[in-house]
Amino acid sequence: MHLSYTDRDCIFRPRTDVRLTRLLASFLALAALLLAADPARAACTDVAFTDGFESGDTSRWANSPVAAPASGSWLFSLDFTGSARKFAVELVERPGGQLVGYLLGGTRYRTLVSGLASGSSVSFQLELTHSTATRTISFNGSLAGNTISGTASGDITNQAVTLERTFCELYEQQFAAAQDTGGPEPEHVTYLSVVLDEENALVAGGFVGEDDCGLWACDGGVTSFSESGDTLIFGLETDGGCSAGSGFTADWDPGGLYIGTFGFTDCSGTNSGDLLAAFGMGTSSRAAREALNGRTEIAEALEGGIPLTEPLAGLSPIFLNFGKIEPALRAELNAEMSLYNGIEVDLRRARELRTSSHPRTFADLLQPFGMTIDEIRSGIPMSGGPTPVRYRDTVSRPIIDDFALLGQEAGVWRIVGNQTPALDLPFAYTIPSGGSRLEAPTAGGSPNYISLGPYGAHFPPLSGDPSGEAKANFVGFLAEDDSDMEELVGNGNGIREPGETWGYPTGGDLSGDRVRLRRPAYIAPLDGTVRWVIYTLDPTGVYFDNEPHWNVGIGFVGGLRLAFGHLGRIAPDLRDLVLAETGIDADTFAGPPGTDLLDGHDPIPVAAGTELALPQIMADPVPGFPGYYVGGGSFLEYPWAQIEFQAPFSLGEGSDLSADFCVYRFLDGSRRGELQTVMDADMLDLDSLRYRDRHFTERWQWSAQGSLCQAESLLPRDFSDLYTNLGGWFERPESGTTADELFSFVPIDKAAAAYDSTQYDSTAVSHLVIRNVWPGPYSWMMPDGTTAMVFLAVGEVLERTADEMLIKWRDFNATNPTVYQRAAYRLDNDGLTIKWGNFAASSGATVPPVLLITDPCDDTSVLCYDHSLGAWPPL
């Protein structure tokens, strides 16, 4: 049987949907007759094919054969100790039987983890998460026509459940609510979602507290919903069956929010109060189906292993994501297939689907159209070995998803990317042929010579942060080499030698312009909006001209931002724009520190190329030689500009998915390759102003981090592995301890040109570790009875198991250049616990410590860490 339904107007209909062509009058008449024959069928959710949903049947939204029996929109209820909660799920069955689904009305905290269809058997697992717990519910059932009958179990009372297929389109609308306590910020933010059919009847809905359970309950269901003029009315329930009459009513306020009151009852009592509410984003079952189909199509292509010669249907031909276009994306997929045999792709937890906004969507809740989904890819490396390896796991290693953003083309939702061109570094520069540094033009006419640094580094001269720096540190030398310097005290041969005094000359101009004007200007690399201009600190006397500290942030389409720190001055371009917007002159502004000049103002649009700010300069006068300067801070011989900026980006809602990313990741691939070549040349140059051995003799440390991106971001920040949060662990406060230690676990970047295996105990060494105490130093008894005073302990990991390490510490002092130590460790929900063993003169003399679950953190031999900075003062 073939039956189609016409569109119906709906206030929640996605604004971007394209109206379907009206059907022929005969089909309209037939539909009207069928509906009129049985008044109970006036609701589209009750309409079903009387002879079952068979291959070849078409639904209202499609003119193609139905793909798989379990695919479609399903409605069901679960009983939570007396409270019946309605659910709606869109399922897509892959050829291998894996079920991928989107839980409509689930908020981002309710997802379908995994599922399987085999013959008539259908099973899936739901994950219901709130601020204090996660409930897992398993369903096992049998498919027969338009029903799946089975049993739900797990973190719920075992119960019979029936899923019923619906053939009408469903519409999801998301909301946010919070308690209005009269303070500056509302409290107990809670997310809600309702699912409506084409008659605006509620078919499912739920709520989840974001960070706490303080508004109503940790989570629950929506029992009723209406939007009547400017009024929202919700009925609510939570576990236990005690919530009759609970809900809220709120009226529209022209300020952009709904204002009202709530009353909520659970089995422990009743709560009431004032409330603020807002519209969020929305979507539909059709959009969910098309978005899931797009992702499964990519998965099937990878698993098929056949190189792609044509664009995939789910990918837009105008795909663009930070400069990556569809052919380049297809080339990446083909390259992946050339690296692995037997690829398997597991798609899980589709959430945060956004394909519409309501006219009253609150500005802070507006998001680009798209969907978040977890993905695991595994395969057998072509390089050898029969065992599959998991080479992508976005749960344990979150990454930027090129496939996340969606757009509608000819009425179909496809993957379009963020439509943002590739970024470039935010200053003008050229790359000299064979050069080891970038050359940046300056207002003084002479170039600034910029040494590149990697993101995620732990060791000087790459970074001053042993926990791992979530940015790349660039050094902008004012001198190209000693030819730009003058020998002031020495033998006069023009060759820098120990004990001599050299200086950067100002050419007799004592105004300092030859220093001041030889720094690059930060520019907007793309069209964007300046989001903040913060006067961070008053002058400290450290930097040239005793300039203050500024911080400027700029945002771009696609969600990326750049945050510039260590700024000495706002550039004239931005200074004029800020003055016009705020009436504040950044040239004369003198605080107080922490003031954002744009507070209370809209972001300022800027065109690509607009000069934003100037970095601070490290340049100290040479005593006794007016008009001559040397460096300061980390680089003492040559004046230099401190060029540092971060790239904040979010992979989804929630602070656990927001971090500072490697900025190089957003550059065009060919440009990344060029910059890597430049940094390689700098690291391998024995006369490099940054790396030469007379400055930093620990080449075995910094040369272990020779790629532009040591990691994509700080993520994850969990405790799943030693290398999370860039490997940085901070001692956590415990009774009787002082939280003043840092431990870092650092992978050796063996693929980088700077890597030299002869610097380590063997080619098998793949990690270094760091211990640091503030303010230091450690006072450790050595095997020979002497005491080593150690500020920064760095060692090679010679052996590592799931709970033990053997470390070869290096360069403690002249009498103890090498000592060995074993450490037992445990990763758990609280973080990392390490029990340190004895120091020994050889690996064979080390004694493996035994770490018991009952061992307290004693601040001496047993140290406990997590990723919170806590009392760690250097950062």
HELIX and SHEET records of a PDB file:
HELIX    1   1 ALA A   25  ALA A   37  1                                  13    
HELIX    2   2 PRO A   39  ALA A   42  5                                   4    
HELIX    3   3 CYS A   44  ASP A   46  5                                   3    
HELIX    4   4 SER A  285  GLY A  304  1                                  20    
HELIX    5   5 GLU A  326  LEU A  339  1                                  14    
HELIX    6   6 ALA A  363  LEU A  365  5                                   3    
HELIX    7   7 ASP A  482  ASP A  484  5                                   3    
HELIX    8   8 ASP A  513  ARG A  516  1                                   4    
HELIX    9   9 PHE A  544  ASN A  546  5                                   3    
HELIX   10  10 PRO A  572  THR A  582  1                                  11    
HELIX   11  11 SER A  655  LEU A  657  5                                   3    
HELIX   12  12 VAL A  663  PHE A  666  5                                   4    
HELIX   13  13 GLY A  669  LEU A  684  1                                  16    
HELIX   14  14 ARG A  699  TRP A  702  1                                   4    
HELIX   15  15 ASN A  725  GLY A  727  5                                   3    
HELIX   16  16 SER A  757  GLN A  759  5                                   3    
HELIX   17  17 SER A  843  ALA A  845  5                                   3    
SHEET    1   A 8 LEU A  99  LEU A 104  0                                        
SHEET    2   A 8 SER A  83  GLU A  93 -1                                        
SHEET    3   A 8 GLY A  72  PHE A  80 -1                                        
SHEET    4   A 8 GLN A 159  THR A 166 -1                                        
SHEET    5   A 8 THR A 147  GLY A 154 -1                                        
SHEET    6   A 8 THR A 134  ALA A 144 -1                                        
SHEET    7   A 8 SER A 121  THR A 129 -1                                        
SHEET    8   A 8 ARG A 110  SER A 118 -1                                        
SHEET    1   B 9 SER A 356  SER A 357  0                                        
SHEET    2   B 9 GLY A 269  SER A 284 -1                                        
SHEET    3   B 9 TYR A 171  GLN A 179 -1                                        
SHEET    4   B 9 GLU A 187  LEU A 196 -1                                        
SHEET    5   B 9 LEU A 202  GLY A 209 -1                                        
SHEET    6   B 9 ASP A 219  SER A 228 -1                                        
SHEET    7   B 9 THR A 231  GLU A 237 -1                                        
SHEET    8   B 9 GLY A 247  TRP A 252 -1                                        
SHEET    9   B 9 TYR A 258  ASP A 266 -1                                        
SHEET    1   C 2 LEU A 320  ASN A 321  0                                        
SHEET    2   C 2 LYS A 324  ILE A 325 -1                                        
SHEET    1   D 3 TYR A 340  ARG A 354  0                                        
SHEET    2   D 3 GLY A 370  PRO A 381 -1                                        
SHEET    3   D 3 VAL A 389  ASP A 393 -1                                        
SHEET    1   E 2 LEU A 406  GLU A 409  0                                        
SHEET    2   E 2 VAL A 412  ILE A 415 -1                                        
SHEET    1   F 8 LEU A 438  ALA A 440  0                                        
SHEET    2   F 8 ASN A 448  SER A 451 -1                                        
SHEET    3   F 8 ALA A 472  PHE A 477 -1                                        
SHEET    4   F 8 TRP A 640  SER A 650 -1                                        
SHEET    5   F 8 ARG A 561  ILE A 570 -1                                        
SHEET    6   F 8 HIS A 549  GLY A 555 -1                                        
SHEET    7   F 8 GLY A 528  LEU A 537 -1                                        
SHEET    8   F 8 THR A 595  ASP A 596 -1                                        
SHEET    1   G 5 LEU A 438  ALA A 440  0                                        
SHEET    2   G 5 ASN A 448  SER A 451 -1                                        
SHEET    3   G 5 ALA A 472  PHE A 477 -1                                        
SHEET    4   G 5 TRP A 640  SER A 650 -1                                        
SHEET    5   G 5 ILE A 617  MET A 618 -1                                        
SHEET    1   H 5 LEU A 438  ALA A 440  0                                        
SHEET    2   H 5 ASN A 448  SER A 451 -1                                        
SHEET    3   H 5 ALA A 472  PHE A 477 -1                                        
SHEET    4   H 5 TRP A 640  SER A 650 -1                                        
SHEET    5   H 5 SER A 658  PHE A 661 -1                                        
SHEET    1   I 7 LEU A 438  ALA A 440  0                                        
SHEET    2   I 7 ASN A 448  SER A 451 -1                                        
SHEET    3   I 7 ALA A 472  PHE A 477 -1                                        
SHEET    4   I 7 TRP A 640  SER A 650 -1                                        
SHEET    5   I 7 ARG A 561  ILE A 570 -1                                        
SHEET    6   I 7 GLU A 611  PRO A 615 -1                                        
SHEET    7   I 7 TYR A 522  ILE A 523 -1                                        
SHEET    1   J 8 LEU A 438  ALA A 440  0                                        
SHEET    2   J 8 ASN A 448  SER A 451 -1                                        
SHEET    3   J 8 ALA A 472  PHE A 477 -1                                        
SHEET    4   J 8 TRP A 640  SER A 650 -1                                        
SHEET    5   J 8 ARG A 561  ILE A 570 -1                                        
SHEET    6   J 8 HIS A 549  GLY A 555 -1                                        
SHEET    7   J 8 GLY A 528  LEU A 537 -1                                        
SHEET    8   J 8 ILE A 604  VAL A 606 -1                                        
SHEET    1   K 4 GLU A 486  VAL A 489  0                                        
SHEET    2   K 4 THR A 501  PRO A 505 -1                                        
SHEET    3   K 4 TYR A 628  VAL A 630 -1                                        
SHEET    4   K 4 ASP A 620  PRO A 621 -1                                        
SHEET    1   L 9 GLY A 728  GLU A 731  0                                        
SHEET    2   L 9 GLU A 741  PRO A 747 -1                                        
SHEET    3   L 9 HIS A 767  VAL A 773 -1                                        
SHEET    4   L 9 LEU A 792  ARG A 800 -1                                        
SHEET    5   L 9 GLU A 804  ARG A 810 -1                                        
SHEET    6   L 9 THR A 818  ASP A 828 -1                                        
SHEET    7   L 9 GLY A 831  ALA A 840 -1                                        
SHEET    8   L 9 VAL A 862  ASP A 866 -1                                        
SHEET    9   L 9 GLY A 728  GLU A 731 -1                                        
SHEET    1   M 2 TYR A 778  MET A 781  0                                        
SHEET    2   M 2 THR A 787  VAL A 790 -1                                        
END                                                                             
